[in-house]
Amino acid sequence: MKTRAEDASLRCPSCGASYDPAGILDACKVSWPNQRWLLFECPSCKNDAHVEVSDGSLAIGSLDGGPGPCFFPTQTLALRDLRVTANTGGVTVVFKGNRTRVPAKK
C-alpha cells in the first residue's frame, strides 16, 4: 500500500505503532547494503521488521526467506527528499538534512 507524502508515517507490521521516517531510521541498527535493507526493531513491541530504502522511497515489510530472500512491503512512502548510498560498510540515508548511517551486518 502506497502512502502519500503528507501522511509521512509507517506502521509496525506487528503492533501497528506509527513512526515518521526519522523514527523508523533511528530504530534500524543493522543493514544489508547489497539489497539496501535495514533491520527495524519496533520501540513499542520490540518485534523486528525489515525496511527497504532507495532514492525517493522508504518501505516496511518482511522477507520471505530462501533460497534467495525477497522483500515484501506492507507500506511504502514516496519521499522526494530521501537519498540513499550503500557500500560494504553499511547504508547511509539522508532525509531533510538528517543523515543516518546503519552499519552492515557482520
C-alpha positions as CSV (number, residue, x, y, z in Angstrom):
1,M,0.0,0.0,0.0
2,K,1.5,3.4,-1.1
3,T,1.1,6.3,1.3
4,R,1.0,9.9,0.3
5,A,4.0,12.1,1.5
6,E,1.7,14.3,3.6
7,D,0.8,11.1,5.6
8,A,4.5,10.5,6.2
9,S,4.4,7.7,8.6
10,L,4.7,3.9,8.5
11,R,3.2,1.4,10.9
12,C,5.0,-1.5,12.6
13,P,3.6,-4.7,10.9
14,S,3.4,-6.4,14.3
15,C,1.7,-3.9,16.6
16,G,0.6,-1.1,14.4
17,A,2.5,1.7,16.1
18,S,3.1,4.6,13.8
19,Y,6.5,6.2,13.1
20,D,7.7,9.0,10.9
21,P,10.7,8.4,8.6
22,A,13.2,9.6,11.2
23,G,11.7,7.3,13.9
24,I,11.9,4.3,11.5
25,L,15.5,5.1,10.6
26,D,16.5,5.7,14.3
27,A,15.2,2.2,15.2
28,C,17.4,0.5,12.5
29,K,20.7,-0.9,13.8
30,V,21.9,-3.2,11.1
31,S,21.8,-3.3,7.3
32,W,22.4,-5.5,4.2
33,P,23.9,-2.9,1.8
34,N,23.7,-5.0,-1.3
35,Q,19.9,-5.1,-1.0
36,R,19.5,-1.7,0.8
37,W,17.6,-3.5,3.5
38,L,17.6,-2.4,7.2
39,L,16.5,-4.3,10.2
40,F,13.9,-2.3,12.2
41,E,13.2,-3.1,15.9
42,C,9.9,-1.6,16.9
43,P,10.4,0.6,20.0
44,S,6.8,-0.3,21.1
45,C,6.6,-4.1,20.8
46,K,10.3,-4.9,20.2
47,N,9.5,-7.1,17.2
48,D,11.6,-6.9,14.1
49,A,10.6,-5.9,10.6
50,H,12.6,-5.1,7.5
51,V,12.9,-1.7,5.8
52,E,13.9,-1.2,2.2
53,V,15.4,2.2,1.2
54,S,16.1,3.7,-2.2
55,D,16.3,7.3,-3.5
56,G,12.8,8.7,-3.0
57,S,11.3,5.6,-1.3
58,L,11.0,4.1,2.2
59,A,9.1,0.8,2.7
60,I,8.5,-1.5,5.6
61,G,7.6,-5.2,5.4
62,S,9.1,-8.6,5.7
63,L,11.5,-11.1,4.0
64,D,10.2,-14.4,2.6
65,G,13.3,-16.5,3.2
66,G,15.3,-18.7,0.9
67,P,16.7,-19.8,-1.2
68,G,17.1,-16.1,-2.1
69,P,15.3,-13.8,0.2
70,C,12.8,-11.3,-1.3
71,F,11.4,-8.2,0.4
72,F,7.6,-7.9,0.6
73,P,6.4,-4.4,1.6
74,T,3.3,-3.8,3.6
75,Q,3.6,0.0,3.3
76,T,5.6,2.4,1.1
77,L,6.3,6.1,1.4
78,A,7.3,8.2,-1.6
79,L,9.7,10.7,-0.1
80,R,11.1,13.1,-2.7
81,D,14.0,14.3,-0.5
82,L,15.2,10.8,0.6
83,R,18.7,9.9,-0.7
84,V,20.5,6.6,-0.1
85,T,24.0,5.4,-0.6
86,A,25.3,1.9,0.2
87,N,28.8,0.4,0.4
88,T,30.4,-2.6,2.2
89,G,30.3,-0.7,5.5
90,G,26.6,0.0,5.6
91,V,23.8,2.1,4.3
92,T,23.6,5.9,4.6
93,V,20.2,7.7,4.4
94,V,19.8,11.4,4.1
95,F,16.4,12.9,4.6
96,K,15.5,16.6,5.2
97,G,19.1,17.4,6.2
98,N,19.4,14.5,8.7
99,R,21.9,11.8,8.0
100,T,21.5,8.2,9.4
101,R,24.2,5.6,9.0
102,V,23.2,2.0,9.5
103,P,26.2,-0.4,9.7
104,A,26.4,-3.6,7.7
105,K,25.6,-6.9,9.3
106,K,28.8,-8.8,10.1
